[in-house]
């Protein structure tokens, strides 16, 4: 029986702003209400399992941005990770409650001095092309990232690795140059690629044609439209319950909300507008997980930019922006102000005693005056003939964060700073920012290693592929490797407390807020957990779900 419902009925159930937004966009495109019912999602057909069956059907989720790559080296954007984790596995993986689980490794041992890790691999594991998974694939994957010529994003995770040995077909021994307290949660969780296949086609081709050991194998990939993966019958943990898992790219949150209402989608992997998140949370029949985000919502700033390189300018911008207004007006209170690169959810590592930036336009003006910026024509400050102006690139079609940029634009204009807003694809932003080819942007990113590991080397070290602000600080360069070498948690905590204090003082980017993360599931998805600490990583376990 079809689960699609009348569009008029669905629109009545939506929040007023979502309803207005959807109708406005439909009208702008000349679409009638009848046509709108059909356009909610392209190719809306969903194969449905029988009422009591646990096998069959297509689980369909919605993302807000394109999937530019399916390579494990490009897992940073959440929507890409959603699909890459369906296709690949790692030796060990961190679950949604931050617990390390053995996956491709059936067991592992670490020496007391932290210089030797021995992994015993599962036998009988197959890649999607039918070839056997062996220690050679682990060795190849790790050494690929260790080779500086490959310039991989995850290469920074392997800096402490000396060599990788394979004494037999199902044993991997990793020898370290020095202890690395984050090795298990960082390097050992890197997804494994098949040595022969990846070595033959190369990383560029692999981004579009991956082969892993994961529960699903790639069926079709259209980066800006959808990605479909198909159940892998020979998966070592058992065949997934669903036949297919599909992620559609639907940037507009009002359209995603309607898709959930009509049953043409099972979940929105990226949060909806806050008022709709709250409405779904309060409504029976939907499963809603609300957790604290580990990723900071922020404006990365090019610290090499002639204007943005002055710490006083960056600090002035922090004081000029009314972050609480953003939280109240745009996110309906479902966020907390960010004071540190670490979220309050990382309770053990979180440092409260950092420099803070209360909303104060007067303080912002004073800092700008101190830095030599005087008010000029059109209300924009000028120094040595240069206007205090820069461009912020927001993600194309991002209707959740675009209003944030507009509020910041207004607040900055109030103290004499001009911020122009442009839209760019997420892949362009992530590529150009670390190279210094953009002035600024706005998105969410995790400035720790995730999974409860505090190390921020991948985002703060000089030259790191995800150092979006081109941040450089000699003391931080000393602290980050020290934090990895130190295995005593109490001593590590002191190191990362100092890192947080330095970053808050230097403010290389504008840290705005930490969202309450909402992930919503429709009525027909079963097999979900009763609780979670990290809603954004639940999709890793999609192979366990079934359609009722």
C-alpha positions in Angstrom: 0.0 0.0 0.0 1.3 3.5 -0.9 2.4 5.7 2.0 2.3 8.9 0.0 -0.3 11.4 1.3 -2.2 14.3 -0.2 0.1 17.4 -0.5 -2.5 19.8 1.0 -2.8 17.7 4.1 1.0 17.6 4.5 1.3 21.3 4.0 -1.2 21.9 6.8 1.0 19.9 9.1 4.2 21.8 8.4 5.5 24.8 10.3 4.3 28.1 8.8 7.7 29.2 7.6 8.4 25.8 5.9 5.0 25.9 4.2 5.6 29.4 3.0 9.1 28.6 1.8 8.0 25.5 -0.1 5.1 27.3 -1.8 7.2 30.3 -2.7 9.8 28.1 -4.4 7.2 26.1 -6.2 5.5 29.3 -7.4 8.8 30.8 -8.5 9.3 27.8 -10.7 5.7 27.9 -12.1 4.8 24.6 -10.5 1.2 23.8 -9.6 0.2 22.0 -6.4 -0.5 18.8 -8.3 2.9 19.0 -10.0 4.6 19.7 -6.6 3.3 16.4 -5.3 5.3 14.7 -7.9 8.4 16.8 -7.7 9.1 16.4 -3.9 11.9 14.0 -4.8 13.1 12.9 -8.2 12.5 9.3 -9.0 10.2 8.8 -5.9 9.6 5.0 -6.3 10.4 3.0 -3.3 10.3 -0.8 -3.3 8.6 -1.8 -0.1 9.1 -4.9 1.9 6.2 -7.0 3.1 4.6 -6.1 6.4 6.4 -8.7 8.4 9.5 -9.1 6.4 12.9 -8.0 7.6 14.6 -8.2 4.2 14.0 -6.1 1.1 13.2 -2.6 0.0 15.1 0.7 -0.3 16.0 2.8 2.7 16.0 6.4 1.4 17.6 9.3 3.2 18.1 13.0 2.2 21.2 15.1 2.2 21.6 18.8 1.8 24.7 18.8 -0.4 26.5 16.9 -3.1 28.6 13.8 -2.6 31.7 14.8 -4.4 33.8 11.7 -3.8 33.4 8.1 -2.5 37.0 7.7 -1.5 37.8 7.0 2.2 40.3 9.9 2.1 37.3 12.3 1.5 35.2 11.3 4.6 35.2 14.8 6.1 31.9 16.1 4.9 29.2 14.2 6.7 27.1 13.5 3.6 30.1 11.9 1.9 30.9 9.9 5.1 27.3 8.5 5.1 27.9 6.7 1.8 31.6 5.9 2.2 30.9 4.1 5.4 28.3 1.9 3.7 31.0 0.8 1.2 34.1 0.4 3.4 35.3 -0.9 6.7 38.2 -0.3 9.0 40.2 -2.5 11.3 38.4 -0.9 14.2 35.6 1.6 14.2 34.1 4.0 16.8 30.4 3.5 17.2 27.7 6.2 18.0 28.5 5.9 21.7 32.2 6.5 21.2 33.1 2.9 21.9 35.8 1.2 19.8 34.5 -1.9 18.0 36.6 -4.6 16.3 35.5 -4.8 12.7 38.0 -6.1 10.1 40.3 -6.9 13.0 39.1 -9.8 15.2 41.6 -8.7 17.9 44.4 -6.3 18.6 47.1 -5.8 21.1 49.1 -2.8 22.1 52.5 -2.9 23.7 52.9 -1.2 27.1 55.3 1.3 25.7 52.8 2.2 22.9 55.3 1.4 20.2 53.8 -1.7 18.8 50.3 -2.6 17.6 49.4 -6.1 16.5 46.1 -6.7 14.6 44.7 -10.2 14.0 42.4 -10.0 11.0 39.1 -11.7 10.3 39.4 -14.5 7.8 36.9 -15.1 5.0 36.2 -11.4 4.5 35.5 -10.5 0.8 35.8 -7.3 -1.2 32.9 -6.4 -3.4 34.8 -7.8 -6.4 35.0 -11.2 -4.7 38.7 -11.0 -3.8 39.9 -11.9 -0.3 40.7 -9.2 2.3 44.2 -9.8 3.7 47.0 -8.1 5.6 48.4 -6.9 2.2 45.4 -4.6 1.9 46.0 -3.1 5.3 49.7 -2.6 4.6 48.9 -1.0 1.3 46.3 1.4 2.7 48.4 2.5 5.6 51.6 3.0 3.5 49.6 4.9 0.9 48.7 7.5 3.5 52.2 7.4 4.9 53.8 8.3 1.6 54.1 12.1 1.4 54.1 12.0 -2.4 50.4 11.0 -2.2 49.5 14.1 -0.2 46.5 12.4 1.3 44.1 14.3 3.7 44.5 11.5 6.3 48.3 11.3 6.0 48.7 13.4 9.1 47.2 10.5 11.1 50.2 8.3 10.2 53.1 10.7 11.0 54.1 8.6 14.1 54.1 5.3 12.2 57.5 3.9 11.4 56.6 0.8 9.4 53.9 -1.7 8.7 54.7 -5.4 8.6 52.7 -8.5 7.7 54.2 -11.6 9.2 51.4 -13.7 7.7 48.3 -13.3 5.6 46.1 -12.3 8.6 48.4 -10.5 10.9 49.4 -6.8 10.7 52.1 -5.3 13.0 52.4 -1.5 13.1 55.7 -0.2 14.6 55.6 3.4 15.8 58.4 6.0 15.8 57.0 7.3 19.1 53.9 6.6 21.2 50.6 8.0 19.8 47.7 8.1 22.2 45.2 8.7 19.3 46.4 5.9 17.0 43.5 3.5 17.6 40.8 6.1 17.3 42.4 7.8 14.3 44.8 5.8 12.1 43.3 2.4 12.9 39.8 3.6 12.0 40.9 4.6 8.4 38.8 2.6 5.9 40.7 -0.1 4.0 40.9 -0.2 0.2 41.9 -3.2 -1.9 45.6 -3.1 -2.7 45.5 -4.5 -6.2 42.5 -2.6 -7.4 43.4 0.8 -5.9 47.0 0.4 -7.0 45.9 -0.3 -10.5 43.3 2.5 -11.1 44.7 5.1 -8.7 43.0 7.4 -6.2 41.4 9.8 -8.7 39.5 7.0 -10.4 38.8 5.3 -7.1 36.8 8.3 -5.9 34.1 7.4 -8.5 34.4 3.6 -8.5 35.2 2.3 -4.9 35.3 -1.3 -3.9 35.3 -2.1 -0.2 34.3 -4.8 2.3 31.3 -2.9 3.5 27.7 -4.1 3.8 26.7 -2.3 0.5 28.4 -2.0 -2.9 28.1 0.9 -5.2 25.3 0.8 -7.8 25.0 4.3 -9.1 26.5 7.7 -8.2 25.5 11.1 -9.5 27.3 13.5 -7.2 24.8 16.4 -7.3 21.7 14.2 -7.4 21.9 10.8 -5.6 24.0 7.9 -4.6 22.6 4.3 -4.5 24.4 1.3 -3.0 23.2 -2.3 -3.2 23.3 -5.0 -0.5 26.4 -7.1 -0.6 25.4 -10.7 -0.2 28.8 -11.8 1.0 29.3 -9.2 3.7 31.2 -10.8 6.6 28.7 -9.6 9.2 25.7 -10.9 7.2 23.8 -9.5 4.3 22.0 -6.1 5.1 18.3 -6.3 5.6 17.5 -3.7 3.0 18.2 -4.4 -0.7 19.3 -0.8 -1.4 20.4 2.3 0.5 19.9 5.6 -1.3 20.9 9.2 -0.4 19.2 11.9 -2.5 20.6 15.5 -2.6 17.8 17.9 -1.6 19.3 21.2 -0.4 16.0 22.8 0.5 15.0 21.9 4.1 11.3 22.6 3.3 11.3 20.0 0.6 13.1 17.5 2.9 10.4 18.1 5.6 7.6 17.4 3.1 9.4 14.3 1.9 9.4 13.0 5.5 5.7 13.9 5.9 4.7 12.1 2.7 6.7 9.0 3.3 8.8 9.5 0.1 11.9 9.7 2.4 12.8 7.7 5.5 15.2 10.2 7.0 16.9 13.6 6.6 20.5 13.0 7.3 21.1 16.7 7.7 18.9 18.6 10.2 15.8 20.4 8.9 14.9 24.0 9.9 14.8 24.1 13.7 11.1 24.7 14.0 10.5 21.5 12.0 13.0 19.5 14.0 11.1 20.5 17.1 7.7 19.6 15.5 8.8 16.2 14.5 10.4 15.6 17.9 7.0 16.3 19.6 5.0 14.2 17.2 4.2 10.5 17.8 5.2 8.1 15.1 8.6 9.5 14.2 11.8 8.5 15.8 13.9 11.5 16.6 17.4 11.5 18.1 18.7 14.8 19.5 22.3 14.9 20.5 24.9 17.5 21.1 27.1 18.2 18.1 30.8 17.7 18.2 31.3 20.0 15.2 31.6 23.7 15.7 29.5 26.0 13.5 32.0 28.6 12.4 33.4 31.1 9.8 36.8 30.0 8.8 38.9 33.1 8.0 42.0 33.2 5.8 44.7 34.2 8.3 47.0 35.1 5.4 44.5 37.7 4.0 45.9 41.2 4.3 42.9 42.3 6.4 42.0 39.1 8.2 45.6 38.5 9.3 45.3 41.0 12.1 44.1 39.3 15.3 42.4 42.5 16.5 40.2 42.5 13.4 39.2 38.9 14.1 38.5 39.6 17.7 36.5 42.6 16.8 34.3 40.4 14.5 33.7 38.0 17.4 32.4 40.9 19.6 30.4 42.4 16.7 28.3 39.3 15.9 25.3 38.6 18.1 25.6 34.9 18.3 22.7 34.5 20.8 20.4 36.2 18.3 21.5 33.7 15.6 20.6 30.9 18.0 17.3 32.3 19.0 16.1 33.6 15.6 17.5 31.0 13.2 17.8 27.9 15.4 14.9 28.4 17.8 17.3 28.0 20.8 18.5 24.5 19.6 22.2 25.4 20.0 24.7 26.8 22.5 27.3 29.5 22.0 30.8 28.2 21.1 33.6 29.4 23.4 36.2 26.8 22.4 37.2 24.5 19.5 36.0 21.6 21.7 32.3 21.3 22.4 30.8 21.0 25.9 29.8 17.5 25.0 33.5 16.5 25.3 33.2 17.0 29.0 36.6 15.6 30.1 38.6 17.6 27.5 36.5 20.8 27.5 38.3 23.9 28.9 35.9 26.5 30.3 38.6 29.1 31.2 39.2 30.4 27.7 39.0 34.0 26.4 35.4 34.8 25.7 33.7 37.3 23.3 30.5 38.7 24.7 28.4 40.6 22.2 29.7 44.2 22.3 29.7 46.4 19.2 31.5 49.1 21.3 34.3 46.7 22.1 34.5 45.7 18.4 34.7 49.4 17.3 37.5 50.0 19.9 39.5 47.1 18.6 39.2 48.2 15.0 40.2 51.8 16.0 43.2 50.3 17.8 44.1 48.4 14.7 44.1 51.7 12.6 40.8 51.2 10.8 38.8 54.5 10.5 35.3 54.9 9.3 35.2 55.7 5.6 32.7 56.4 2.8 29.5 54.3 2.9 30.0 53.2 6.5 33.0 50.9 5.6 36.2 51.4 7.5 39.4 52.3 5.6 43.1 51.9 6.4 45.9 53.0 4.1 43.4 53.3 1.3 42.1 49.7 1.8 38.5 49.1 2.6 37.7 46.7 5.5 35.9 44.3 3.1 36.0 40.6 2.4 33.9 37.9 0.8 32.3 34.9 2.6 31.5 31.8 0.5 28.5 29.9 1.8 27.5 26.4 0.5 25.3 26.5 -2.5 21.7 26.0 -1.6 22.4 26.0 2.2 19.1 27.4 3.5 19.9 26.6 7.1 23.2 28.6 7.4 22.6 31.3 4.8 20.4 33.3 7.3 23.4 33.1 9.7 25.6 34.7 7.2 23.1 37.4 6.6 22.8 38.2 10.4 26.6 38.3 10.6 26.7 40.6 7.5 24.3 43.0 9.3 26.2 42.9 12.6 29.6 43.4 10.9 28.2 46.3 8.9 27.2 47.9 12.1 30.8 48.3 13.2 32.1 49.2 9.7 33.1 45.8 8.2 31.7 44.9 4.8 31.2 41.1 4.3 29.9 40.1 0.8 28.2 36.8 0.5 28.6 34.4 -2.4 27.6 30.8 -2.9 30.0 28.0 -3.9 29.8 24.2 -4.0 31.0 22.5 -0.9 33.8 20.7 -2.7 35.1 24.0 -4.1 35.1 25.5 -0.6 36.9 22.6 1.0 39.5 22.6 -1.7 40.2 26.3 -2.0 40.1 27.4 1.7 43.2 25.5 2.8 45.0 26.9 -0.2 44.2 30.5 0.7 42.0 31.0 -2.4 39.0 32.1 -0.4 38.6 34.9 2.2 36.1 33.1 4.4 33.3 30.6 4.5 30.6 29.2 6.8 30.0 25.6 7.7 30.3 23.1 10.6 33.5 21.1 11.2 35.0 19.0 14.0 38.1 20.5 15.5 38.9 17.3 17.4 39.4 13.8 16.0 35.9 12.7 16.7 34.8 9.6 18.6 35.9 11.1 21.9 39.5 11.7 20.8 40.6 15.3 21.3 43.6 15.6 18.9 43.0 18.5 16.5 46.1 18.0 14.4 44.2 17.6 11.2 42.7 21.0 11.5 45.3 23.1 13.3 48.8 22.0 12.2 50.6 24.0 9.6 50.0 22.5 6.2 47.3 20.1 7.3 44.8 19.5 4.5 41.9 20.6 6.8 43.6 23.7 8.2 40.9 25.9 6.7 42.1 29.1 8.2 45.8 28.6 7.4 46.4 28.9 11.2 50.0 29.1 12.3 51.2 29.2 15.9 54.5 27.9 17.0 53.4 26.9 20.5 50.5 24.9 19.1 52.9 23.2 16.7 54.8 22.1 19.8 51.7 21.1 21.8 50.0 18.9 19.2 52.7 16.3 18.8 53.2 16.4 22.6 49.5 15.6 23.1 49.8 12.6 20.9 53.0 11.3 22.6 51.4 11.6 26.1 49.4 8.6 27.1 48.4 9.8 30.6 44.9 11.3 30.2 45.5 13.9 33.0 48.7 15.2 31.4 47.0 15.2 27.9 44.2 17.2 29.4 46.6 20.0 30.4 48.1 20.0 26.9 44.7 20.4 25.1 43.5 23.0 27.7 46.5 25.1 26.6 45.7 24.5 22.9 42.1 25.7 23.5 43.2 28.8 25.3 45.6 29.8 22.5 43.0 29.2 19.8 40.5 31.3 21.7 43.0 34.1 22.1 44.1 34.0 18.5 40.6 33.4 17.1 41.8 32.1 13.7 38.1 31.5 12.8 34.8 32.9 14.2 33.5 30.1 16.4 29.7 30.7 16.6 27.8 27.8 18.1 27.3 24.0 18.7 24.0 22.7 17.2 21.7 20.3 18.8 21.9 17.6 16.2 18.5 16.2 15.1 18.2 13.1 12.9 14.6 12.1 12.2 13.3 8.7 11.0 10.0 7.9 9.5 7.6 5.3 10.7 8.7 2.4 8.6 12.3 2.2 9.6 13.0 -0.4 12.4 16.1 -1.7 14.1 17.1 1.7 15.4 18.8 2.0 18.8 16.9 3.3 21.8 19.5 6.0 22.5 22.7 7.4 21.1 25.4 9.9 22.0 26.1 10.8 18.4 23.1 11.0 16.1 25.2 12.1 13.1 27.0 8.7 13.1 24.0 6.4 13.4 23.9 5.9 9.6 27.0 3.7 9.9 24.7 1.0 11.1 22.1 1.2 8.3 22.9 -2.4 7.4 21.1 -3.4 10.7 17.9 -1.6 9.9 14.8 -3.0 8.2 11.7 -1.7 6.6 8.4 -2.6 8.2 
